[in-house]
């Protein structure tokens, strides 16, 4: 990657391609589905049975929640591989959406096995859909197009528009007695609002999927050479077997009783499945799709990896390690921060008690409000400082600052042993502000970075690797909630902040210069 953009290069087209808005709308509603359910999931798991919940203890609930956060990203390696080698990105997105919708419907079944089954379907559906939506955004642009970082930020704003609104509606249905009273007045008596909230989440996925199917022709790959088109799907029989393997692996992760089974077993299953499929394809035992076809129907084989490709893959691997650390801190929004809001935060304003799940909208609101500013900033600074590794380091710094804010808040909340002193909402507001800035420095930039460095025939698979690292970090975030009853909050949050700060300094001072030399300049 060179330094500043060449002044003699042709000016890129103004605005964004129409396909970007199709993908954004689709993912907005998929994220509505995910965040609407995520905002209330751990509350549902820990709520008493008499109030319509599952009545689980915090460690067990945190294990299921952490396993779910792990599974929705862990098997994205196979989600990318399925698109690259069997179905193509668009068909894989549709398949993933159908899995998610089916899982949301299963959430209506009130049993532990029914819950796990629904989360399994949602997780595999997410692994099929997420990496391929992001990879499809990258394919709308050439490698040199300076609009790329801005496009991923716009995508991220769309994601968070769904994430901002869904917890408010779903949280209201799940937690507010006034909603149950409304149902009773309408003649729709219900003992609790959990099923209605989960049903609303599923509606979002169906709406996003319908939009994608109707407008998918607007999504084009501008990097295909002239005269070539996307190859047709292959290996449907083998794909059915592969999907069964993935579903069984996800069940092991979500329903696992301890962390070695969930984390180590899940990671081994994910990497092992991808490696086994790659070996079968390489040996010709399983027939996959070609990289493309010509106008006359001839297949175009996938190119071999060049030394430059291998160098770029190494850079991506380094960046994934640091992104995993960021997500281990950031994704505690749905676990430990959610419980902190419920148990340690004063949430009453003018006599109205704000549902704890509504705090899940704060970060998303910040993304929507600040996203256009960062999209403009990254487009203006394309090819200049800060490079992508430095942006990652800034993200980790802001993640650390956010959790350091929780240290004094926790000391106030637990100042008297055995007694809770509730703190003001401003503490959590400050955390979410810091984390929002950090997220805008890392997530859309990381998606753009991976799509830019990935060899063309591996674009979806490399995007799957990004989400794989996200899953590992998210699992650690989920497990952190299980420590809230045994570890002082100030110690727990302070430790997380210190780890993020150390990772930021290592990346900025030691690793960033190495990556810059590897890539020949700012990257």
Secondary structure, 3 states (H helix, E strand, C coil): CCCCCCCCCCCCCCCCCHHHHHHHHHHHHHHHHHHHHHHHHHHHHHCCHHHCCCCCCHHHHHHHHHHHHHHHHHCHHHHHHHHHHHHCHHHHHHHHHHHHHHHHHHCCCCCHHHHHHHHHHHHHHHHHHHHHHHHHHHHCCCCCCCCHHHHHHHHHHHHHHHHHHHHHHHHHHHHCHHHHHHHHHCCCCCCCCHHHHHHHHHHHHHHHHHHHHHHHHHCCCCCCCCCEECCCCCCHHHHHHHHHHHHHHHHHHHHCCCHHHHHHHHHHHHHHHHHHHHHHHHCCCCCCCCCEEECCCCEECCCCCCHHHHHHHHHHHHHHHHHHHHHHHHHHHCCHHHHHHHHHECCEECCEECCHHHHHHHHHHHHHHHHHHHHHHHHHCCCCCCCHHHHHHHHHHHHHHHHHHHHHHHHHHCCCCCCCCCECHHHHHHHHHHHHHHHHHHHHHHHHHHHHHCCHHHHHHHHHHHHHHHHHHHHHHHHHHHHCCCCCHHHHHHHHHHHHHHHHHHHHHHHHHHHHHHCCCCC
